[in-house]
Amino acid sequence: MVTNPGPLPHDGGDETVVSHAAWLNSVRTAVIGLNLKANLAAIVDPAATDDTAAGYVVGSRWINVTAGTVWVAVDVTAGAAVWKDLSAGAGGGEANTASNIGTVGQGLFKQKTGVDLEFYKINSLTAAFVIALDAANNKIDLSVANAVAAGAAGLMTGADKSKLDGVAAGANAYVHPNHSGDVTSVGDGAQTIAAKAVTLAKMADMATASLLGRSTAGAGSPEALSKATALALLNVADGAQVNAALASQADAEAGTENTKMMTALRTAQAIAKQAMPLGEVAGVNEQTVGPDYTLVLGDKGFVIEMNVAGAGNNDLLVPTNAAVAFPVNTIIHVMQKSTAQTTIQAVTPGTTTIHSTATTAPTAPKLRAQWATATLRKIAADEWVVSGEIDTA
């Protein structure tokens, strides 16, 4: 026999825990008696996936002990289960609603919100119609007021009706005058705007920093153009210099001016000044103070004379491309001027690679002896080739 466990207790205090536990036990006993799968200690509400595949059947119960809600399965279709909330205040009664009958006119029923049926109020937009509630007889009275006085809104008086009766059909006692000024017309004819009559003050307002033009394809009305749109139409970059000053020969040959325009003549003068004379190196950089020397960008095209005394102090170090960005095909010459042997090696061997014909240490070649020379050429971002008087030992 299945007994009714009664409503879910919802009083406060420690007694609530005890009464809830007792109530859950009575519900569990009732459900087990029906041989239905139930979840009587859930901490979340049931979902659409709590369905027949999960073992639930129509009538299965679910209790969310965290929220204090009770649910019953009304449809256990796989993946589309429907559970009804039986908790107090969840609208577990009849699903009553209302509707407006017919296809014309304005219905009084608006909507149902929860268990509340909402209806529109009846309002009068004119004093000619009076709306009064007759609560004693459970009805609303509608009545038509008497005609209002002349000049007021409401029903027409008899005198006003007589005036209308005296107006012939199609009568028009008004004669349109000719219009003059910015907008002209003859009688009731079409109105036109006089040529050159519209001033800028009479045009629509425009945003700050905008121009009057048109960017939309095809002919059409003028448009307010933003700065970005105007620059795009003119094919001019934002910040571009217009009518910039021209560089002098001194500016061109110095190679440090970046705000002046270079003519073809000034460009040729700059190239001639900066170009390396044929058959000459760019310069000589003698190193006499060690230990070692790391190349800098200014060494491009130079001869580096390694003249530091003491073994291990006379080496030439090649930096990474990230540290010193020599252009590809940069050439640098090196000469061992002192008796201390010069080794050409990378500052970061794992990043910069040096190739040579040396058999013992091809990535860190050594110059053969005092006065030996070699040439370094950059062939990639972090890759160099050394050729010359390389010690093969």
Secondary structure, DSSP 8 states (H G I E B T S, - for coil): ------S-----SHHHHHHHHHHHHHHHHHHHHHT---EEEESS---TTSSGGGT--TT-EEEETTTTEEEEEEE--TT--EEEE-STTS--S--------SSSS--SEEEEETTEEEE-----SSTTEEEEEEGGGTEEEEEE-----TTSSSS--HHHHHHHHTS-TT--------B-SSEEBSTTS--EE-TT---GGGS----TTEEEE--SSSS---EEEEHHHHHHHHT--TT--SS--B--HHHHHHT---SSB--HHHHHHHHHHHS--TT--SEEEEE-S-S-EE--GGGTTEEEEE---STTSS-EEE--TTTS---TT-EEEEEE-SSS--BEEESSTTT-EEE-S-SS-TTS-BB-STT-EEEEEEEETTEEEEEESB---
